[in-house]
């Protein structure tokens, strides 16, 4: 990837015939089976390594470096070596039976490579949010698998087939036409009855003309507030869909309680309601993504620099209601979308520090509320003010709490943050700026 290019993942809808659908569904299921098998092997090897590990013998291999000097490489061969994705891959490929042989070996390698990255993230202390890899649900209607030998021929997608597969699969029609090329690593995705392919593409960076305007965004559970725009994250059409989703979920829960989980899922009425529930979830996702795409495009198109807060979402999930609101606000998706669009179009994205007191700061005099003067979710008990009411006790400035956050964020800088932290240690009253 060059300096003037950016790699973006492009999601394209595909229209496979019945043969290709059977192949994709089989590969997705086999990928999940291989994933589960890899986890069980990994756990066994890790337990053996932690209980008993000793060096059987050491091998010394002479090798030449770039300058022609001979250096000896020392390789220790262990009794129970620490597991890695290559060793797990080799074991699974060696133990393939006739049914597994329809799943190509290089796809097993890609699956184990993903599993190795998941374990690496789980053991990385710098990534406390990473979770331990879990077993896949083999009955799920959604799934995916990776392929690194796919290509585009005559505008259609050509996928890999197993060595022993006797069926002749045709190429797959795509919703968008792309030039004939060999693809690197693609992901074939199934969502309910729809199929997609995710292709990594390099795009040239476009530098938009400077507008001379900056903006900042305050992310809330119901709306995003900037200096010139207020985006409602939960419009009426979404509220209606969420009510209907709640209704369908209750119907399914009652059927499971009355008839039992297995019998309820076998009934036609249960399956019909389940399909309605999936349909409404798809509608919600499409509406939310459409809102975020249009809003981020507006921000990038008309502003040279955009400031947002580095939110600690996990600590903001204080209750079941608040967690549901934060989930529906899609703060993570908004940030990811804004980051790649700013990079693609040459705009500057400023991430304010987590400790920056944007809600407690006066945009006029710079006074920061501390102690019992702070605004909480229930307002301020000392001065008896509401949650969304901001009154500066220094200069008397009054404003809506959400509306004044964006102007405060636009004044953010690293030097200001350092000054605030120093003043908090020594002074009773803290001012961000004079």
C-alpha positions as CSV (number, residue, x, y, z in Angstrom):
1,X,0.0,0.0,0.0
2,X,1.5,3.4,-1.1
3,X,1.4,6.6,0.8
4,X,-1.3,8.0,-1.5
5,X,-3.6,5.0,-1.3
6,X,-5.8,3.4,1.3
7,X,-7.1,-0.2,1.6
8,X,-10.8,-0.4,2.1
9,X,-13.1,-3.4,2.4
10,X,-15.8,-3.3,-0.2
11,X,-19.0,-5.4,0.4
12,X,-20.8,-6.6,-2.7
13,X,-24.0,-8.6,-2.9
14,X,-23.7,-11.8,-5.0
15,X,-26.4,-14.0,-6.6
16,X,-25.2,-17.7,-6.5
17,X,-27.3,-20.5,-8.1
18,X,-28.5,-23.5,-6.1
19,X,-25.2,-25.4,-6.6
20,X,-23.1,-22.5,-5.4
21,X,-25.4,-21.9,-2.5
22,X,-24.9,-25.6,-1.4
23,X,-21.2,-25.2,-1.7
24,X,-21.0,-21.9,0.2
25,X,-23.3,-23.3,3.0
26,X,-21.1,-26.4,3.2
27,X,-17.9,-24.4,3.4
28,X,-19.3,-22.1,6.1
29,X,-20.3,-25.2,8.2
30,X,-17.0,-26.9,7.6
31,X,-15.2,-23.7,8.6
32,X,-17.1,-23.6,11.9
33,X,-16.3,-27.3,12.4
34,X,-12.6,-26.7,11.8
35,X,-12.7,-23.7,14.1
36,X,-14.2,-25.7,16.9
37,X,-11.7,-28.5,16.3
38,X,-8.9,-26.0,16.4
39,X,-10.0,-24.6,19.8
40,X,-10.1,-28.1,21.3
41,X,-6.7,-29.0,20.0
42,X,-5.3,-25.6,21.2
43,X,-6.7,-26.1,24.7
44,X,-5.2,-29.6,24.9
45,X,-1.8,-28.5,23.7
46,X,-1.8,-25.4,26.0
47,X,-2.6,-27.5,29.1
48,X,0.1,-30.0,28.2
49,X,2.6,-27.2,27.7
50,X,1.7,-25.5,31.1
51,X,1.9,-28.9,33.0
52,X,5.1,-30.3,31.5
53,X,7.5,-28.7,29.1
54,X,11.1,-29.6,28.6
55,X,13.7,-29.2,25.8
56,X,14.3,-32.6,24.1
57,X,17.2,-31.4,22.0
58,X,18.7,-28.3,20.4
59,X,19.4,-27.8,16.8
60,X,22.1,-25.4,15.4
61,X,21.6,-24.3,11.8
62,X,24.2,-22.1,10.1
63,X,22.7,-19.3,7.9
64,X,24.1,-16.4,5.9
65,X,22.9,-12.9,6.6
66,X,22.6,-10.0,4.1
67,X,26.3,-9.2,4.4
68,X,27.4,-12.7,3.8
69,X,28.4,-13.5,7.3
70,X,27.5,-16.9,8.7
71,X,25.4,-16.8,11.8
72,X,24.2,-19.9,13.8
73,X,20.5,-20.1,14.5
74,X,19.5,-22.0,17.6
75,X,16.3,-24.0,17.6
76,X,15.0,-25.7,20.7
77,X,12.7,-28.7,20.2
78,X,10.3,-29.1,23.1
79,X,8.4,-32.1,24.4
80,X,5.2,-30.1,24.7
81,X,5.7,-26.9,22.6
82,X,3.5,-23.9,23.0
83,X,0.6,-24.2,20.4
84,X,0.6,-22.0,17.3
85,X,-1.8,-21.9,14.3
86,X,0.7,-23.6,12.0
87,X,1.1,-26.7,14.2
88,X,-2.7,-26.9,14.7
89,X,-3.3,-26.5,11.0
90,X,-0.8,-29.3,10.2
91,X,-2.6,-31.7,12.6
92,X,-6.1,-31.0,11.2
93,X,-5.0,-31.3,7.6
94,X,-3.2,-34.6,8.4
95,X,-6.3,-36.0,10.1
96,X,-8.8,-35.0,7.4
97,X,-11.3,-37.7,6.6
98,X,-13.4,-38.2,3.4
99,X,-16.1,-35.7,4.4
100,X,-13.6,-33.0,5.4
101,X,-11.7,-33.4,2.2
102,X,-14.3,-31.4,0.3
103,X,-13.1,-28.4,2.4
104,X,-9.8,-27.3,0.7
105,X,-6.6,-27.5,2.9
106,X,-5.7,-23.8,2.2
107,X,-9.1,-22.7,3.6
108,X,-8.3,-24.7,6.8
109,X,-5.0,-22.7,7.0
110,X,-6.9,-19.4,6.8
111,X,-9.3,-20.5,9.5
112,X,-6.4,-21.5,11.8
113,X,-4.6,-18.2,11.1
114,X,-7.7,-16.3,12.3
115,X,-7.9,-18.5,15.4
116,X,-4.2,-17.8,16.1
117,X,-4.8,-14.0,15.8
118,X,-7.7,-14.4,18.3
119,X,-5.6,-16.2,20.8
120,X,-2.7,-13.7,20.3
121,X,-5.1,-10.8,21.1
122,X,-6.5,-12.6,24.1
123,X,-3.1,-13.1,25.7
124,X,-2.0,-9.5,24.8
125,X,-2.0,-7.4,28.0
126,X,-2.4,-4.2,25.9
127,X,-5.8,-5.4,24.7
128,X,-7.9,-6.2,27.8
129,X,-11.1,-6.0,25.7
130,X,-10.1,-9.0,23.7
131,X,-12.1,-12.1,24.7
132,X,-11.2,-15.8,24.6
133,X,-12.2,-17.5,21.3
134,X,-15.5,-19.3,21.6
135,X,-17.0,-22.4,19.9
136,X,-19.1,-21.7,16.8
137,X,-22.8,-22.5,16.7
138,X,-23.2,-25.0,13.9
139,X,-27.0,-24.3,13.5
140,X,-26.6,-20.5,12.9
141,X,-28.1,-19.1,9.7
142,X,-25.3,-16.6,9.4
143,X,-21.6,-17.2,8.8
144,X,-18.6,-16.7,6.6
145,X,-15.4,-18.2,5.4
146,X,-12.2,-16.8,3.8
147,X,-10.7,-17.7,0.4
148,X,-7.3,-16.6,-0.9
149,X,-7.5,-18.2,-4.4
150,X,-10.6,-16.5,-5.7
151,X,-10.7,-14.4,-8.9
152,X,-13.0,-12.4,-11.1
153,X,-13.5,-13.8,-14.6
154,X,-15.6,-12.0,-17.2
155,X,-17.1,-9.8,-14.4
156,X,-18.2,-12.8,-12.3
157,X,-16.8,-14.3,-9.1
158,X,-14.9,-17.5,-9.3
159,X,-14.4,-19.4,-6.0
160,X,-12.2,-22.2,-4.9
161,X,-13.4,-25.8,-5.1
162,X,-12.2,-28.9,-3.3
163,X,-10.0,-31.5,-5.0
164,X,-12.5,-34.3,-4.8
165,X,-15.7,-32.3,-5.6
166,X,-17.3,-33.7,-8.7
167,X,-19.9,-31.0,-9.2
168,X,-19.0,-28.3,-11.9
169,X,-19.7,-25.0,-10.3
170,X,-20.4,-21.9,-12.4
171,X,-19.1,-18.4,-11.7
172,X,-21.3,-16.2,-9.5
173,X,-23.0,-13.0,-10.7
174,X,-22.2,-9.9,-8.6
175,X,-24.3,-6.7,-8.0
176,X,-21.3,-4.6,-9.2
177,X,-19.0,-5.1,-12.1
178,X,-15.3,-5.3,-11.4
179,X,-12.4,-5.8,-13.9
180,X,-11.0,-9.3,-14.3
181,X,-8.3,-9.9,-11.7
182,X,-6.8,-12.3,-9.1
183,X,-8.1,-11.4,-5.7
184,X,-6.0,-11.6,-2.5
185,X,-8.1,-12.7,0.5
186,X,-11.8,-12.4,0.3
187,X,-14.6,-13.2,2.7
188,X,-17.8,-14.9,1.6
189,X,-20.6,-14.0,3.9
190,X,-24.1,-15.4,4.4
191,X,-26.8,-13.4,6.2
192,X,-30.0,-15.3,6.4
193,X,-30.9,-15.9,2.7
194,X,-28.6,-13.2,1.3
195,X,-25.0,-13.7,0.2
196,X,-22.1,-11.2,0.0
197,X,-18.4,-11.0,-0.7
198,X,-16.0,-8.6,1.1
199,X,-13.1,-7.6,-1.1
200,X,-10.2,-5.5,0.0
201,X,-9.5,-2.7,-2.6
202,X,-6.9,0.0,-2.8
203,X,-8.3,3.5,-3.4
204,X,-6.4,6.6,-4.2
205,X,-6.6,9.3,-1.4
206,X,-8.6,12.3,-2.5
207,X,-7.8,15.7,-0.9
208,X,-10.9,17.9,-0.8
209,X,-10.7,21.7,-1.0
210,X,-10.3,23.4,2.3
211,X,-13.5,25.0,3.7
212,X,-12.0,27.0,6.6
213,X,-14.5,25.5,9.0
214,X,-14.0,23.0,11.9
215,X,-16.6,21.1,13.9
216,X,-17.0,18.8,16.9
217,X,-19.5,16.1,17.7
218,X,-21.0,15.2,21.1
219,X,-22.2,11.6,21.0
220,X,-25.3,10.8,23.1
221,X,-27.6,7.9,23.4
222,X,-30.5,9.5,21.4
223,X,-28.8,12.1,19.2
224,X,-25.4,13.4,17.9
225,X,-25.0,17.2,18.5
226,X,-22.5,19.3,16.5
227,X,-22.3,23.1,16.1
228,X,-24.5,23.2,13.0
229,X,-26.4,19.9,13.0
230,X,-28.3,17.7,15.3
231,X,-28.7,14.0,14.2
232,X,-31.5,12.0,15.8
233,X,-30.1,8.5,16.2
234,X,-33.5,7.1,17.2
235,X,-36.1,8.4,14.7
236,X,-39.8,7.4,14.9
237,X,-39.4,4.6,12.3
238,X,-36.7,3.0,14.4
239,X,-38.8,3.3,17.6
240,X,-41.6,1.5,15.8
241,X,-39.3,-1.3,14.7
242,X,-37.8,-1.7,18.2
243,X,-41.4,-2.1,19.6
244,X,-42.2,-4.7,17.0
245,X,-38.9,-6.6,17.7
246,X,-39.8,-6.6,21.4
247,X,-43.2,-8.0,20.6
248,X,-41.8,-10.8,18.4
249,X,-39.2,-11.7,21.1
250,X,-41.9,-12.0,23.7
251,X,-43.9,-14.3,21.4
252,X,-41.0,-16.6,20.8
253,X,-40.1,-16.7,24.5
254,X,-43.7,-17.7,25.5
255,X,-43.7,-20.4,22.9
256,X,-40.4,-21.8,24.3
257,X,-41.8,-21.7,27.8
258,X,-45.1,-23.5,26.9
259,X,-43.8,-26.0,24.4
260,X,-40.2,-26.4,25.3
261,X,-37.2,-25.1,23.2
262,X,-36.9,-28.1,20.8
263,X,-40.6,-28.5,20.0
264,X,-41.2,-24.7,19.7
265,X,-38.4,-24.3,17.1
266,X,-39.9,-27.1,15.0
267,X,-43.3,-25.5,14.7
268,X,-44.1,-23.5,11.5
269,X,-45.5,-20.5,13.5
270,X,-42.3,-20.2,15.5
271,X,-40.2,-20.2,12.3
272,X,-42.5,-17.6,10.7
273,X,-42.2,-15.3,13.7
274,X,-38.4,-15.9,13.8
275,X,-38.2,-14.8,10.1
276,X,-40.2,-11.6,10.9
277,X,-37.7,-10.9,13.7
278,X,-34.7,-11.3,11.4
279,X,-36.3,-9.1,8.8
280,X,-36.9,-6.3,11.3
281,X,-33.3,-6.6,12.6
282,X,-32.1,-6.2,9.0
283,X,-34.2,-3.1,8.6
284,X,-32.9,-1.6,11.8
285,X,-29.3,-2.2,10.7
286,X,-29.8,-0.7,7.3
287,X,-31.5,2.4,8.7
288,X,-28.8,3.0,11.3
289,X,-25.9,2.5,8.7
290,X,-27.6,4.8,6.3
291,X,-27.9,7.5,9.0
292,X,-24.2,7.2,10.0
293,X,-23.0,7.1,6.4
294,X,-24.8,10.3,5.4
295,X,-23.8,12.2,8.7
296,X,-20.1,11.3,8.4
297,X,-20.1,12.3,4.7
298,X,-21.6,15.7,5.7
299,X,-19.0,16.2,8.4
300,X,-16.1,15.3,6.1
301,X,-17.4,17.2,3.1
302,X,-17.8,20.6,4.8
303,X,-15.2,20.7,7.6
304,X,-11.4,20.6,7.6
305,X,-11.0,19.2,11.1
306,X,-13.5,17.3,13.3
307,X,-13.1,16.6,17.0
308,X,-14.8,13.7,18.8
309,X,-14.4,12.3,22.3
310,X,-12.5,9.1,23.1
311,X,-15.5,7.4,24.8
312,X,-15.0,4.5,27.2
313,X,-18.1,2.7,26.3
314,X,-17.7,-0.2,28.7
315,X,-17.7,2.2,31.7
316,X,-20.7,4.0,30.3
317,X,-22.9,0.9,30.5
318,X,-24.2,1.6,34.0
319,X,-27.5,-0.2,33.7
320,X,-29.5,-2.4,31.3
321,X,-31.4,0.7,30.0
322,X,-28.2,2.7,29.4
323,X,-26.4,-0.2,27.8
324,X,-29.3,-0.6,25.3
325,X,-29.2,3.1,24.5
326,X,-25.4,3.0,23.9
327,X,-25.8,0.0,21.7
328,X,-28.4,1.7,19.6
329,X,-26.3,4.9,19.4
330,X,-23.6,3.0,17.4
331,X,-20.7,5.1,18.7
332,X,-18.1,2.5,17.6
333,X,-19.5,2.3,14.1
334,X,-19.6,6.2,13.9
335,X,-16.0,6.5,14.9
336,X,-14.7,3.8,12.5
337,X,-16.6,5.3,9.6
338,X,-15.4,8.8,10.4
339,X,-11.8,7.6,10.7
340,X,-11.5,6.0,7.3
341,X,-13.4,8.8,5.6
342,X,-11.1,11.5,7.1
343,X,-8.1,9.4,5.9
344,X,-9.6,8.9,2.5
345,X,-10.5,12.6,1.8
346,X,-7.5,14.2,3.6
347,X,-9.4,15.7,6.6
348,X,-8.1,15.9,10.1
349,X,-9.7,13.9,12.9
350,X,-8.9,15.0,16.5
351,X,-9.6,12.5,19.3
352,X,-10.1,14.3,22.6
353,X,-8.7,12.6,25.7
354,X,-11.0,10.4,27.9
355,X,-10.4,12.6,30.9
356,X,-11.2,15.8,29.0
357,X,-14.2,17.4,31.0
358,X,-16.2,18.5,28.0
359,X,-19.6,18.4,29.9
360,X,-18.3,20.2,33.0
361,X,-16.5,23.0,31.2
362,X,-17.8,26.5,30.5
363,X,-17.1,27.5,26.8
364,X,-17.1,31.2,27.8
365,X,-14.8,31.6,30.8
366,X,-13.2,28.1,30.8
367,X,-14.3,27.2,34.4
368,X,-14.4,23.4,35.1
369,X,-17.0,22.2,37.6
370,X,-15.5,20.0,40.3
371,X,-16.7,18.3,43.5
372,X,-20.3,18.9,44.4
373,X,-20.7,21.4,41.6
374,X,-20.5,18.7,38.9
375,X,-23.5,17.7,36.7
376,X,-24.5,14.1,37.0
377,X,-27.2,12.0,35.4
378,X,-29.6,13.3,37.9
379,X,-28.5,16.9,37.6
380,X,-26.9,18.8,40.5
381,X,-28.3,18.4,44.0
382,X,-26.4,21.4,45.5
383,X,-27.8,24.0,43.0
384,X,-30.9,21.9,42.1
385,X,-30.4,22.0,38.3
386,X,-31.5,19.4,35.8
387,X,-29.4,16.9,33.9
388,X,-29.5,18.8,30.6
389,X,-29.1,22.3,32.2
390,X,-25.7,24.0,32.3
391,X,-25.1,27.1,34.5
392,X,-21.6,28.4,35.0
393,X,-21.1,29.5,38.6
394,X,-18.2,31.7,37.6
395,X,-19.6,34.0,34.8
396,X,-23.3,33.0,34.9
397,X,-23.3,31.5,31.4
398,X,-26.5,29.4,30.7
399,X,-27.0,26.8,27.9
400,X,-28.3,23.4,27.1
401,X,-25.7,20.9,28.3
402,X,-25.5,19.0,25.0
403,X,-25.4,22.1,22.8
404,X,-22.4,23.6,24.6
405,X,-20.2,20.5,24.4
406,X,-19.3,20.9,20.7
407,X,-17.9,24.4,21.1
408,X,-15.8,23.1,24.1
409,X,-14.5,20.2,22.1
410,X,-13.4,22.5,19.3
411,X,-11.0,24.2,21.7
412,X,-9.4,21.0,22.8
413,X,-5.6,20.6,22.6
414,X,-3.0,18.4,24.3
415,X,-1.4,21.5,26.1
416,X,-4.9,22.4,27.5
417,X,-5.3,18.8,28.8
418,X,-1.9,18.9,30.5
419,X,-2.7,22.3,32.1
420,X,-6.1,20.9,33.5
421,X,-4.4,17.9,35.1
422,X,-1.8,20.1,36.7
423,X,-4.4,22.5,38.1
424,X,-6.5,19.7,39.6
425,X,-3.6,18.7,41.8
426,X,-3.1,22.1,43.3
427,X,-6.0,24.5,42.8
428,X,-9.6,24.4,44.1
429,X,-10.9,26.1,41.0
430,X,-9.7,24.8,37.6
431,X,-9.8,26.9,34.4
432,X,-9.1,25.4,31.0
433,X,-8.3,28.8,29.5
434,X,-8.1,32.4,30.6
